[in-house]
Amino acid sequence: MAGHGEPPEGAPEGLPGGSDDEYRSVVFDESFVRAARLQEYSAQERMDDHERAVRSRPAWAVRDGRGGSRRGAGPMQALVLVLLVAIAFGTAIYMGVRHPYQPPAATRAGLLRSTVIPLAPEGTVPGGAPAELFERSPAAQFRTGAEGITLPSARRTAHFSEGQVMAALTIAKDYLVESSLDPRVLNGSTSRPVRSLLDPDQLTQFDRSFDAPAADGRHAATGWLVRFDPAEVTLAGGSQPRVQGVLHVEETESGRLAVTSDHTFVYALRPAGASAGDARADGASLFTVRRELHFRFDRDDLRMHRAELLVSYVQAGPQACSADAVSHLRPVPAGQRATADGPAATDPYATGPATAALCGTLAPGAMPSPRGG
């Protein structure tokens, strides 16, 4: 006779044992039966909505550990989700208070340090027509105007791309063109093209250099640009300055690009008031300016097309040692000699800014050779 709970024919084949112990964990209670039962639409619903005959069970029904399903898990899951979001939000606030983000400190542009050295001629300044003077001078092989400012090949650095390096070189060239070759800048009528290329942190120093120029190594207008006093000399008509020099770029330890320029500019000048058509007369003379400039660029400078000018070393002549070359360069005209008086006496016991003048001698070979020489 079959045991209690077994079918009359005994346990099914393929199932081990056959006692109640094998199925004791499986409970087919009423809730399981209701959940497993197909829920069918009524005939009227099927006629009205043209839906499937069987409703789909809710997707959020959660199966219990016995293979059935239970409802009511949705609100619990939502509560857990809300708690997780609240914990994450609180943690973010806590970390923000304990470890606030500190943006990198903004670095200001440095101040310009400038040195302007007049070069005094040993004898009389040669004169002549501009083309002839250039031909007889060391500038005979120099290029004309901006063509003499050539850019080297650009190579990427540790933290700057090739394009950024080329941008730094281009800005440096633009500064040289505007500050050394623009006729409006050279005759002293404007400084705006140069000012527009400077980092905003340097504009106060730049403006003071023109409002109140001083030989203090910080506020010489001629440290920023080349300009002449229009009451004394003018550019010789029909001639452009001759230029030759080099540009060098490297990345500094501070993560910026440094560009050094070393160029010689040669100008043909005439005394103020000379006739523009007086090219045949011996009224023109050459004036040579060597400028060594040190630029610095950060990424903002590259993006905004501007530069930080940190060092300006200028040698210019023929000038008298006593010439005030702080506000304007003051050439010795053709046919004249530099005054014999040297720099003003310097009192080492005096207080205040040190203003001792520097002066050099212009080598004879730096001026045009005599006719027929």
Secondary structure, 3 states (H helix, E strand, C coil): CCCCCCCCCCCCCCCCCCCHHHHCCCCCCHHHHHHHCCCECCHHHHHHHCCCCECCCCCCCEECCCCCEECCHHHHHHHHHHHHHHHHHHHHHHHHHHCCCCCCCCCCCCCCEEEEEEEEECCCCCCECHHHHHHCCHHHHCEEHHHHCCCCCCCCCCCCCHHHHHHHHHHHHHHHHHHHCCHHHHCCCCCHHHHCCECHHHHHHHHHHHHCCCCCCCCCHHHHCCCECCCCEEECCCCCCEEEEEEEEEECCCCCEEEEEEEEEEEEEEECCCCCCCCCCCCEEEEEEEEEEEEEECHHHHHHCCEEEEEEEEEEECCCCCCCCCCCECCCCCCCCCCCCCCCCCCCCCCCCCCCCCCEEECHHHCCCCCCC
